[in-house]
């Protein structure tokens, strides 16, 4: 099992929540900024419970890359 952080964000308008799994806070912020730049959501950090410790069987680097590729695919689809 690998230790990884869960970073929680919320869209201010719809209230929809997002969770990003990352080793560093900067990576999670970059993912949230990418989604916000698409114009679909305006993600802001949750005030309470923003950062939690989680565990995964997938290596953290691979999990981060999968999330980033998913957002990049959404970006390509929207163009």
PDB file of N, CA, C and O in Angstrom:
ATOM      1  N   UNK A   1       0.835  -1.181   0.000  1.00  0.00           N
ATOM      2  CA  UNK A   1       0.000   0.000   0.000  1.00  0.00           C
ATOM      3  C   UNK A   1       0.882   1.246   0.000  1.00  0.00           C
ATOM      4  O   UNK A   1       1.910   1.307   0.675  1.00  0.00           O
ATOM      5  N   UNK A   2       0.450   2.228  -0.771  1.00  0.00           N
ATOM      6  CA  UNK A   2       1.180   3.483  -0.876  1.00  0.00           C
ATOM      7  C   UNK A   2       0.381   4.593  -0.194  1.00  0.00           C
ATOM      8  O   UNK A   2      -0.843   4.662  -0.308  1.00  0.00           O
ATOM      9  N   UNK A   3       1.101   5.450   0.511  1.00  0.00           N
ATOM     10  CA  UNK A   3       0.460   6.597   1.145  1.00  0.00           C
ATOM     11  C   UNK A   3       0.393   7.740   0.141  1.00  0.00           C
ATOM     12  O   UNK A   3       1.375   8.025  -0.546  1.00  0.00           O
ATOM     13  N   UNK A   4      -0.760   8.394   0.052  1.00  0.00           N
ATOM     14  CA  UNK A   4      -0.947   9.516  -0.858  1.00  0.00           C
ATOM     15  C   UNK A   4      -1.952  10.467  -0.210  1.00  0.00           C
ATOM     16  O   UNK A   4      -2.754  10.050   0.625  1.00  0.00           O
ATOM     17  N   UNK A   5      -1.909  11.725  -0.590  1.00  0.00           N
ATOM     18  CA  UNK A   5      -2.837  12.707  -0.030  1.00  0.00           C
ATOM     19  C   UNK A   5      -4.063  12.867  -0.913  1.00  0.00           C
ATOM     20  O   UNK A   5      -3.984  12.764  -2.137  1.00  0.00           O
ATOM     21  N   UNK A   6      -5.187  13.118  -0.279  1.00  0.00           N
ATOM     22  CA  UNK A   6      -6.437  13.431  -0.980  1.00  0.00           C
ATOM     23  C   UNK A   6      -6.689  14.926  -0.791  1.00  0.00           C
ATOM     24  O   UNK A   6      -6.794  15.405   0.338  1.00  0.00           O
ATOM     25  N   UNK A   7      -6.785  15.651  -1.890  1.00  0.00           N
ATOM     26  CA  UNK A   7      -7.055  17.081  -1.841  1.00  0.00           C
ATOM     27  C   UNK A   7      -8.466  17.303  -2.355  1.00  0.00           C
ATOM     28  O   UNK A   7      -8.814  16.837  -3.440  1.00  0.00           O
ATOM     29  N   UNK A   8      -9.280  18.010  -1.584  1.00  0.00           N
ATOM     30  CA  UNK A   8     -10.695  18.174  -1.897  1.00  0.00           C
ATOM     31  C   UNK A   8     -10.993  19.605  -2.347  1.00  0.00           C
ATOM     32  O   UNK A   8     -10.562  20.582  -1.734  1.00  0.00           O
ATOM     33  N   UNK A   9     -11.747  19.685  -3.442  1.00  0.00           N
ATOM     34  CA  UNK A   9     -12.152  20.968  -4.014  1.00  0.00           C
ATOM     35  C   UNK A   9     -13.657  20.944  -4.222  1.00  0.00           C
ATOM     36  O   UNK A   9     -14.269  19.878  -4.288  1.00  0.00           O
ATOM     37  N   UNK A  10     -14.251  22.134  -4.324  1.00  0.00           N
ATOM     38  CA  UNK A  10     -15.684  22.243  -4.537  1.00  0.00           C
ATOM     39  C   UNK A  10     -15.953  23.354  -5.539  1.00  0.00           C
ATOM     40  O   UNK A  10     -15.312  24.405  -5.520  1.00  0.00           O
ATOM     41  N   UNK A  11     -16.925  23.093  -6.420  1.00  0.00           N
ATOM     42  CA  UNK A  11     -17.373  24.115  -7.356  1.00  0.00           C
ATOM     43  C   UNK A  11     -18.312  25.043  -6.602  1.00  0.00           C
ATOM     44  O   UNK A  11     -19.282  24.594  -5.990  1.00  0.00           O
ATOM     45  N   UNK A  12     -18.022  26.329  -6.647  1.00  0.00           N
ATOM     46  CA  UNK A  12     -18.805  27.287  -5.872  1.00  0.00           C
ATOM     47  C   UNK A  12     -20.248  27.387  -6.347  1.00  0.00           C
ATOM     48  O   UNK A  12     -21.153  27.590  -5.537  1.00  0.00           O
ATOM     49  N   UNK A  13     -20.474  27.247  -7.647  1.00  0.00           N
ATOM     50  CA  UNK A  13     -21.816  27.445  -8.185  1.00  0.00           C
ATOM     51  C   UNK A  13     -22.711  26.212  -7.987  1.00  0.00           C
ATOM     52  O   UNK A  13     -23.819  26.320  -7.462  1.00  0.00           O
ATOM     53  N   UNK A  14     -22.225  25.059  -8.406  1.00  0.00           N
ATOM     54  CA  UNK A  14     -23.055  23.849  -8.349  1.00  0.00           C
ATOM     55  C   UNK A  14     -22.902  23.072  -7.043  1.00  0.00           C
ATOM     56  O   UNK A  14     -23.769  22.271  -6.695  1.00  0.00           O
ATOM     57  N   UNK A  15     -21.806  23.301  -6.319  1.00  0.00           N
ATOM     58  CA  UNK A  15     -21.564  22.558  -5.087  1.00  0.00           C
ATOM     59  C   UNK A  15     -20.965  21.186  -5.314  1.00  0.00           C
ATOM     60  O   UNK A  15     -20.785  20.420  -4.367  1.00  0.00           O
ATOM     61  N   UNK A  16     -20.653  20.869  -6.567  1.00  0.00           N
ATOM     62  CA  UNK A  16     -20.074  19.574  -6.911  1.00  0.00           C
ATOM     63  C   UNK A  16     -18.664  19.462  -6.344  1.00  0.00           C
ATOM     64  O   UNK A  16     -17.878  20.404  -6.446  1.00  0.00           O
ATOM     65  N   UNK A  17     -18.343  18.328  -5.751  1.00  0.00           N
ATOM     66  CA  UNK A  17     -17.037  18.137  -5.144  1.00  0.00           C
ATOM     67  C   UNK A  17     -16.088  17.329  -6.019  1.00  0.00           C
ATOM     68  O   UNK A  17     -16.513  16.443  -6.761  1.00  0.00           O
ATOM     69  N   UNK A  18     -14.819  17.639  -5.924  1.00  0.00           N
ATOM     70  CA  UNK A  18     -13.766  16.936  -6.636  1.00  0.00           C
ATOM     71  C   UNK A  18     -12.701  16.509  -5.638  1.00  0.00           C
ATOM     72  O   UNK A  18     -12.408  17.225  -4.681  1.00  0.00           O
ATOM     73  N   UNK A  19     -12.121  15.323  -5.872  1.00  0.00           N
ATOM     74  CA  UNK A  19     -11.007  14.834  -5.052  1.00  0.00           C
ATOM     75  C   UNK A  19      -9.865  14.493  -5.991  1.00  0.00           C
ATOM     76  O   UNK A  19     -10.036  13.732  -6.944  1.00  0.00           O
ATOM     77  N   UNK A  20      -8.698  15.062  -5.714  1.00  0.00           N
ATOM     78  CA  UNK A  20      -7.494  14.749  -6.473  1.00  0.00           C
ATOM     79  C   UNK A  20      -6.523  14.034  -5.547  1.00  0.00           C
ATOM     80  O   UNK A  20      -6.375  14.393  -4.379  1.00  0.00           O
ATOM     81  N   UNK A  21      -5.872  13.026  -6.085  1.00  0.00           N
ATOM     82  CA  UNK A  21      -4.883  12.271  -5.331  1.00  0.00           C
ATOM     83  C   UNK A  21      -3.507  12.698  -5.808  1.00  0.00           C
ATOM     84  O   UNK A  21      -3.191  12.589  -6.992  1.00  0.00           O
ATOM     85  N   UNK A  22      -2.686  13.186  -4.879  1.00  0.00           N
ATOM     86  CA  UNK A  22      -1.378  13.701  -5.264  1.00  0.00           C
ATOM     87  C   UNK A  22      -0.413  13.592  -4.090  1.00  0.00           C
ATOM     88  O   UNK A  22      -0.813  13.498  -2.930  1.00  0.00           O
ATOM     89  N   UNK A  23       0.865  13.607  -4.434  1.00  0.00           N
ATOM     90  CA  UNK A  23       1.898  13.583  -3.409  1.00  0.00           C
ATOM     91  C   UNK A  23       2.167  14.977  -2.870  1.00  0.00           C
ATOM     92  O   UNK A  23       2.556  15.138  -1.713  1.00  0.00           O
ATOM     93  N   UNK A  24       1.956  15.996  -3.717  1.00  0.00           N
ATOM     94  CA  UNK A  24       2.213  17.374  -3.318  1.00  0.00           C
ATOM     95  C   UNK A  24       1.010  18.255  -3.634  1.00  0.00           C
ATOM     96  O   UNK A  24       0.269  18.014  -4.587  1.00  0.00           O
ATOM     97  N   UNK A  25       0.844  19.262  -2.822  1.00  0.00           N
ATOM     98  CA  UNK A  25      -0.270  20.182  -2.960  1.00  0.00           C
ATOM     99  C   UNK A  25      -0.242  20.937  -4.284  1.00  0.00           C
ATOM    100  O   UNK A  25      -1.295  21.226  -4.853  1.00  0.00           O
ATOM    101  N   UNK A  26       0.946  21.259  -4.778  1.00  0.00           N
ATOM    102  CA  UNK A  26       1.080  22.014  -6.025  1.00  0.00           C
ATOM    103  C   UNK A  26       0.499  21.242  -7.208  1.00  0.00           C
ATOM    104  O   UNK A  26      -0.093  21.842  -8.105  1.00  0.00           O
ATOM    105  N   UNK A  27       0.661  19.931  -7.218  1.00  0.00           N
ATOM    106  CA  UNK A  27       0.135  19.117  -8.313  1.00  0.00           C
ATOM    107  C   UNK A  27      -1.394  19.142  -8.303  1.00  0.00           C
ATOM    108  O   UNK A  27      -2.020  19.274  -9.355  1.00  0.00           O
ATOM    109  N   UNK A  28      -1.989  19.016  -7.131  1.00  0.00           N
ATOM    110  CA  UNK A  28      -3.449  19.045  -7.022  1.00  0.00           C
ATOM    111  C   UNK A  28      -3.978  20.416  -7.440  1.00  0.00           C
ATOM    112  O   UNK A  28      -5.000  20.505  -8.120  1.00  0.00           O
ATOM    113  N   UNK A  29      -3.292  21.478  -7.038  1.00  0.00           N
ATOM    114  CA  UNK A  29      -3.709  22.822  -7.442  1.00  0.00           C
ATOM    115  C   UNK A  29      -3.628  22.986  -8.956  1.00  0.00           C
ATOM    116  O   UNK A  29      -4.489  23.630  -9.555  1.00  0.00           O
ATOM    117  N   UNK A  30      -2.602  22.411  -9.577  1.00  0.00           N
ATOM    118  CA  UNK A  30      -2.461  22.498 -11.031  1.00  0.00           C
ATOM    119  C   UNK A  30      -3.612  21.781 -11.740  1.00  0.00           C
ATOM    120  O   UNK A  30      -4.119  22.274 -12.748  1.00  0.00           O
ATOM    121  N   UNK A  31      -4.024  20.624 -11.223  1.00  0.00           N
ATOM    122  CA  UNK A  31      -5.163  19.913 -11.803  1.00  0.00           C
ATOM    123  C   UNK A  31      -6.444  20.721 -11.660  1.00  0.00           C
ATOM    124  O   UNK A  31      -7.241  20.794 -12.595  1.00  0.00           O
ATOM    125  N   UNK A  32      -6.645  21.326 -10.500  1.00  0.00           N
ATOM    126  CA  UNK A  32      -7.840  22.147 -10.281  1.00  0.00           C
ATOM    127  C   UNK A  32      -7.828  23.364 -11.210  1.00  0.00           C
ATOM    128  O   UNK A  32      -8.871  23.757 -11.732  1.00  0.00           O
ATOM    129  N   UNK A  33      -6.659  23.954 -11.416  1.00  0.00           N
ATOM    130  CA  UNK A  33      -6.536  25.101 -12.319  1.00  0.00           C
ATOM    131  C   UNK A  33      -6.845  24.708 -13.759  1.00  0.00           C
ATOM    132  O   UNK A  33      -7.454  25.484 -14.496  1.00  0.00           O
ATOM    133  N   UNK A  34      -6.429  23.506 -14.167  1.00  0.00           N
ATOM    134  CA  UNK A  34      -6.732  23.034 -15.524  1.00  0.00           C
ATOM    135  C   UNK A  34      -8.232  22.900 -15.739  1.00  0.00           C
ATOM    136  O   UNK A  34      -8.751  23.297 -16.782  1.00  0.00           O
ATOM    137  N   UNK A  35      -8.925  22.344 -14.758  1.00  0.00           N
ATOM    138  CA  UNK A  35     -10.373  22.180 -14.873  1.00  0.00           C
ATOM    139  C   UNK A  35     -11.066  23.540 -14.863  1.00  0.00           C
ATOM    140  O   UNK A  35     -12.015  23.759 -15.615  1.00  0.00           O
ATOM    141  N   UNK A  36     -10.602  24.445 -14.022  1.00  0.00           N
ATOM    142  CA  UNK A  36     -11.175  25.786 -13.982  1.00  0.00           C
ATOM    143  C   UNK A  36     -10.949  26.503 -15.307  1.00  0.00           C
ATOM    144  O   UNK A  36     -11.825  27.237 -15.766  1.00  0.00           O
ATOM    145  N   UNK A  37      -9.791  26.303 -15.926  1.00  0.00           N
ATOM    146  CA  UNK A  37      -9.482  26.945 -17.208  1.00  0.00           C
ATOM    147  C   UNK A  37     -10.387  26.440 -18.328  1.00  0.00           C
ATOM    148  O   UNK A  37     -10.608  27.157 -19.305  1.00  0.00           O
ATOM    149  N   UNK A  38     -10.908  25.239 -18.210  1.00  0.00           N
ATOM    150  CA  UNK A  38     -11.830  24.718 -19.216  1.00  0.00           C
ATOM    151  C   UNK A  38     -13.163  25.456 -19.204  1.00  0.00           C
ATOM    152  O   UNK A  38     -13.899  25.420 -20.190  1.00  0.00           O
ATOM    153  N   UNK A  39     -13.478  26.120 -18.106  1.00  0.00           N
ATOM    154  CA  UNK A  39     -14.701  26.907 -18.012  1.00  0.00           C
ATOM    155  C   UNK A  39     -15.916  26.132 -17.560  1.00  0.00           C
ATOM    156  O   UNK A  39     -17.010  26.690 -17.487  1.00  0.00           O
ATOM    157  N   UNK A  40     -15.751  24.867 -17.257  1.00  0.00           N
ATOM    158  CA  UNK A  40     -16.883  24.055 -16.826  1.00  0.00           C
ATOM    159  C   UNK A  40     -17.203  24.290 -15.346  1.00  0.00           C
ATOM    160  O   UNK A  40     -18.371  24.361 -14.965  1.00  0.00           O
ATOM    161  N   UNK A  41     -16.185  24.406 -14.535  1.00  0.00           N
ATOM    162  CA  UNK A  41     -16.338  24.564 -13.095  1.00  0.00           C
ATOM    163  C   UNK A  41     -15.375  25.631 -12.600  1.00  0.00           C
ATOM    164  O   UNK A  41     -14.370  25.929 -13.245  1.00  0.00           O
ATOM    165  N   UNK A  42     -15.696  26.198 -11.448  1.00  0.00           N
ATOM    166  CA  UNK A  42     -14.808  27.140 -10.785  1.00  0.00           C
ATOM    167  C   UNK A  42     -14.410  26.507  -9.456  1.00  0.00           C
ATOM    168  O   UNK A  42     -15.076  26.710  -8.440  1.00  0.00           O
ATOM    169  N   UNK A  43     -13.332  25.747  -9.466  1.00  0.00           N
ATOM    170  CA  UNK A  43     -12.948  24.968  -8.290  1.00  0.00           C
ATOM    171  C   UNK A  43     -12.190  25.810  -7.280  1.00  0.00           C
ATOM    172  O   UNK A  43     -11.270  26.553  -7.622  1.00  0.00           O
ATOM    173  N   UNK A  44     -12.601  25.675  -6.026  1.00  0.00           N
ATOM    174  CA  UNK A  44     -11.933  26.306  -4.894  1.00  0.00           C
ATOM    175  C   UNK A  44     -11.678  25.239  -3.843  1.00  0.00           C
ATOM    176  O   UNK A  44     -12.420  24.261  -3.747  1.00  0.00           O
ATOM    177  N   UNK A  45     -10.639  25.427  -3.065  1.00  0.00           N
ATOM    178  CA  UNK A  45     -10.336  24.476  -1.996  1.00  0.00           C
ATOM    179  C   UNK A  45     -11.451  24.458  -0.959  1.00  0.00           C
ATOM    180  O   UNK A  45     -12.063  25.483  -0.659  1.00  0.00           O
ATOM    181  N   UNK A  46     -11.698  23.269  -0.420  1.00  0.00           N
ATOM    182  CA  UNK A  46     -12.625  23.180   0.704  1.00  0.00           C
ATOM    183  C   UNK A  46     -11.955  23.794   1.917  1.00  0.00           C
ATOM    184  O   UNK A  46     -10.740  23.681   2.085  1.00  0.00           O
ATOM    185  N   UNK A  47     -12.723  24.427   2.744  1.00  0.00           N
ATOM    186  CA  UNK A  47     -12.153  25.078   3.927  1.00  0.00           C
ATOM    187  C   UNK A  47     -11.841  24.034   5.003  1.00  0.00           C
ATOM    188  O   UNK A  47     -10.767  24.050   5.606  1.00  0.00           O
ATOM    189  N   UNK A  48     -12.780  23.141   5.231  1.00  0.00           N
ATOM    190  CA  UNK A  48     -12.595  22.104   6.253  1.00  0.00           C
ATOM    191  C   UNK A  48     -12.408  20.769   5.547  1.00  0.00           C
ATOM    192  O   UNK A  48     -13.199  20.412   4.673  1.00  0.00           O
ATOM    193  N   UNK A  49     -11.381  20.038   5.914  1.00  0.00           N
ATOM    194  CA  UNK A  49     -11.130  18.722   5.330  1.00  0.00           C
ATOM    195  C   UNK A  49     -10.508  18.785   3.954  1.00  0.00           C
ATOM    196  O   UNK A  49     -10.754  17.916   3.118  1.00  0.00           O
ATOM    197  N   UNK A  50      -9.700  19.810   3.710  1.00  0.00           N
ATOM    198  CA  UNK A  50      -9.090  19.995   2.398  1.00  0.00           C
ATOM    199  C   UNK A  50      -8.063  18.897   2.088  1.00  0.00           C
ATOM    200  O   UNK A  50      -8.029  18.375   0.973  1.00  0.00           O
ATOM    201  N   UNK A  51      -7.239  18.554   3.062  1.00  0.00           N
ATOM    202  CA  UNK A  51      -6.150  17.597   2.830  1.00  0.00           C
ATOM    203  C   UNK A  51      -6.279  16.440   3.818  1.00  0.00           C
ATOM    204  O   UNK A  51      -6.323  16.635   5.033  1.00  0.00           O
ATOM    205  N   UNK A  52      -6.339  15.231   3.260  1.00  0.00           N
ATOM    206  CA  UNK A  52      -6.420  14.033   4.093  1.00  0.00           C
ATOM    207  C   UNK A  52      -5.426  12.999   3.589  1.00  0.00           C
ATOM    208  O   UNK A  52      -5.020  13.028   2.427  1.00  0.00           O
ATOM    209  N   UNK A  53      -5.046  12.109   4.447  1.00  0.00           N
ATOM    210  CA  UNK A  53      -4.148  11.020   4.065  1.00  0.00           C
ATOM    211  C   UNK A  53      -4.986   9.863   3.549  1.00  0.00           C
ATOM    212  O   UNK A  53      -5.985   9.482   4.159  1.00  0.00           O
ATOM    213  N   UNK A  54      -4.570   9.312   2.424  1.00  0.00           N
ATOM    214  CA  UNK A  54      -5.233   8.156   1.854  1.00  0.00           C
ATOM    215  C   UNK A  54      -4.217   7.098   1.478  1.00  0.00           C
ATOM    216  O   UNK A  54      -3.011   7.343   1.514  1.00  0.00           O
ATOM    217  N   UNK A  55      -4.699   5.935   1.120  1.00  0.00           N
ATOM    218  CA  UNK A  55      -3.834   4.834   0.728  1.00  0.00           C
ATOM    219  C   UNK A  55      -4.339   4.226  -0.571  1.00  0.00           C
ATOM    220  O   UNK A  55      -5.544   4.163  -0.812  1.00  0.00           O
ATOM    221  N   UNK A  56      -3.416   3.785  -1.395  1.00  0.00           N
ATOM    222  CA  UNK A  56      -3.772   3.201  -2.680  1.00  0.00           C
ATOM    223  C   UNK A  56      -2.835   2.043  -3.002  1.00  0.00           C
ATOM    224  O   UNK A  56      -1.704   1.989  -2.518  1.00  0.00           O
ATOM    225  N   UNK A  57      -3.313   1.135  -3.811  1.00  0.00           N
ATOM    226  CA  UNK A  57      -2.468   0.038  -4.267  1.00  0.00           C
ATOM    227  C   UNK A  57      -1.726   0.411  -5.543  1.00  0.00           C
ATOM    228  O   UNK A  57      -0.762  -0.254  -5.923  1.00  0.00           O
ATOM    229  N   UNK A  58      -2.180   1.481  -6.209  1.00  0.00           N
ATOM    230  CA  UNK A  58      -1.523   1.965  -7.426  1.00  0.00           C
ATOM    231  C   UNK A  58      -0.377   2.884  -6.995  1.00  0.00           C
ATOM    232  O   UNK A  58      -0.559   3.716  -6.107  1.00  0.00           O
ATOM    233  N   UNK A  59       0.795   2.745  -7.608  1.00  0.00           N
ATOM    234  CA  UNK A  59       1.890   3.653  -7.262  1.00  0.00           C
ATOM    235  C   UNK A  59       1.476   5.120  -7.465  1.00  0.00           C
ATOM    236  O   UNK A  59       0.826   5.440  -8.460  1.00  0.00           O
ATOM    237  N   UNK A  60       1.841   6.004  -6.542  1.00  0.00           N
ATOM    238  CA  UNK A  60       1.393   7.396  -6.597  1.00  0.00           C
ATOM    239  C   UNK A  60       1.701   8.110  -7.914  1.00  0.00           C
ATOM    240  O   UNK A  60       0.878   8.882  -8.404  1.00  0.00           O
ATOM    241  N   UNK A  61       2.870   7.860  -8.484  1.00  0.00           N
ATOM    242  CA  UNK A  61       3.216   8.520  -9.743  1.00  0.00           C
ATOM    243  C   UNK A  61       2.250   8.125 -10.854  1.00  0.00           C
ATOM    244  O   UNK A  61       1.813   8.973 -11.632  1.00  0.00           O
ATOM    245  N   UNK A  62       1.918   6.843 -10.928  1.00  0.00           N
ATOM    246  CA  UNK A  62       0.995   6.366 -11.962  1.00  0.00           C
ATOM    247  C   UNK A  62      -0.408   6.947 -11.750  1.00  0.00           C
ATOM    248  O   UNK A  62      -1.090   7.281 -12.719  1.00  0.00           O
ATOM    249  N   UNK A  63      -0.834   7.066 -10.511  1.00  0.00           N
ATOM    250  CA  UNK A  63      -2.144   7.631 -10.217  1.00  0.00           C
ATOM    251  C   UNK A  63      -2.204   9.103 -10.617  1.00  0.00           C
ATOM    252  O   UNK A  63      -3.200   9.557 -11.180  1.00  0.00           O
ATOM    253  N   UNK A  64      -1.143   9.842 -10.327  1.00  0.00           N
ATOM    254  CA  UNK A  64      -1.084  11.249 -10.730  1.00  0.00           C
ATOM    255  C   UNK A  64      -1.130  11.378 -12.251  1.00  0.00           C
ATOM    256  O   UNK A  64      -1.848  12.223 -12.786  1.00  0.00           O
ATOM    257  N   UNK A  65      -0.369  10.544 -12.939  1.00  0.00           N
ATOM    258  CA  UNK A  65      -0.335  10.596 -14.402  1.00  0.00           C
ATOM    259  C   UNK A  65      -1.702  10.256 -14.997  1.00  0.00           C
ATOM    260  O   UNK A  65      -2.117  10.877 -15.976  1.00  0.00           O
ATOM    261  N   UNK A  66      -2.395   9.297 -14.429  1.00  0.00           N
ATOM    262  CA  UNK A  66      -3.721   8.918 -14.930  1.00  0.00           C
ATOM    263  C   UNK A  66      -4.703  10.077 -14.790  1.00  0.00           C
ATOM    264  O   UNK A  66      -5.503  10.323 -15.693  1.00  0.00           O
ATOM    265  N   UNK A  67      -4.649  10.786 -13.674  1.00  0.00           N
ATOM    266  CA  UNK A  67      -5.533  11.935 -13.480  1.00  0.00           C
ATOM    267  C   UNK A  67      -5.220  13.041 -14.483  1.00  0.00           C
ATOM    268  O   UNK A  67      -6.124  13.648 -15.057  1.00  0.00           O
ATOM    269  N   UNK A  68      -3.942  13.292 -14.682  1.00  0.00           N
ATOM    270  CA  UNK A  68      -3.529  14.343 -15.610  1.00  0.00           C
ATOM    271  C   UNK A  68      -3.924  13.995 -17.046  1.00  0.00           C
ATOM    272  O   UNK A  68      -4.395  14.859 -17.785  1.00  0.00           O
ATOM    273  N   UNK A  69      -3.737  12.741 -17.443  1.00  0.00           N
ATOM    274  CA  UNK A  69      -4.126  12.300 -18.788  1.00  0.00           C
ATOM    275  C   UNK A  69      -5.632  12.408 -18.983  1.00  0.00           C
ATOM    276  O   UNK A  69      -6.088  12.772 -20.067  1.00  0.00           O
ATOM    277  N   UNK A  70      -6.398  12.102 -17.964  1.00  0.00           N
ATOM    278  CA  UNK A  70      -7.858  12.185 -18.050  1.00  0.00           C
ATOM    279  C   UNK A  70      -8.296  13.633 -18.307  1.00  0.00           C
ATOM    280  O   UNK A  70      -9.147  13.886 -19.160  1.00  0.00           O
ATOM    281  N   UNK A  71      -7.721  14.562 -17.577  1.00  0.00           N
ATOM    282  CA  UNK A  71      -8.063  15.976 -17.768  1.00  0.00           C
ATOM    283  C   UNK A  71      -7.602  16.456 -19.139  1.00  0.00           C
ATOM    284  O   UNK A  71      -8.302  17.234 -19.787  1.00  0.00           O
ATOM    285  N   UNK A  72      -6.435  16.004 -19.590  1.00  0.00           N
ATOM    286  CA  UNK A  72      -5.953  16.373 -20.927  1.00  0.00           C
ATOM    287  C   UNK A  72      -6.891  15.837 -22.015  1.00  0.00           C
ATOM    288  O   UNK A  72      -7.136  16.518 -23.011  1.00  0.00           O
ATOM    289  N   UNK A  73      -7.414  14.622 -21.828  1.00  0.00           N
ATOM    290  CA  UNK A  73      -8.371  14.062 -22.791  1.00  0.00           C
ATOM    291  C   UNK A  73      -9.666  14.868 -22.846  1.00  0.00           C
ATOM    292  O   UNK A  73     -10.235  15.067 -23.919  1.00  0.00           O
ATOM    293  N   UNK A  74     -10.120  15.325 -21.698  1.00  0.00           N
ATOM    294  CA  UNK A  74     -11.313  16.182 -21.665  1.00  0.00           C
ATOM    295  C   UNK A  74     -11.031  17.482 -22.417  1.00  0.00           C
ATOM    296  O   UNK A  74     -11.867  17.974 -23.174  1.00  0.00           O
ATOM    297  N   UNK A  75      -9.855  18.016 -22.193  1.00  0.00           N
ATOM    298  CA  UNK A  75      -9.468  19.268 -22.869  1.00  0.00           C
ATOM    299  C   UNK A  75      -9.434  19.095 -24.390  1.00  0.00           C
ATOM    300  O   UNK A  75      -9.889  19.971 -25.125  1.00  0.00           O
ATOM    301  N   UNK A  76      -8.894  17.965 -24.863  1.00  0.00           N
ATOM    302  CA  UNK A  76      -8.845  17.704 -26.296  1.00  0.00           C
ATOM    303  C   UNK A  76     -10.248  17.489 -26.882  1.00  0.00           C
ATOM    304  O   UNK A  76     -10.528  17.908 -28.005  1.00  0.00           O
ATOM    305  N   UNK A  77     -11.105  16.847 -26.127  1.00  0.00           N
ATOM    306  CA  UNK A  77     -12.468  16.606 -26.577  1.00  0.00           C
ATOM    307  C   UNK A  77     -13.248  17.908 -26.737  1.00  0.00           C
ATOM    308  O   UNK A  77     -14.073  18.040 -27.641  1.00  0.00           O
ATOM    309  N   UNK A  78     -12.982  18.858 -25.858  1.00  0.00           N
ATOM    310  CA  UNK A  78     -13.708  20.117 -25.897  1.00  0.00           C
ATOM    311  C   UNK A  78     -13.262  21.031 -27.042  1.00  0.00           C
ATOM    312  O   UNK A  78     -13.991  21.946 -27.423  1.00  0.00           O
ATOM    313  N   UNK A  79     -12.087  20.790 -27.583  1.00  0.00           N
ATOM    314  CA  UNK A  79     -11.574  21.652 -28.663  1.00  0.00           C
ATOM    315  C   UNK A  79     -12.196  21.334 -29.985  1.00  0.00           C
ATOM    316  O   UNK A  79     -11.871  21.968 -30.988  1.00  0.00           O
TER     317      UNK A  79
END
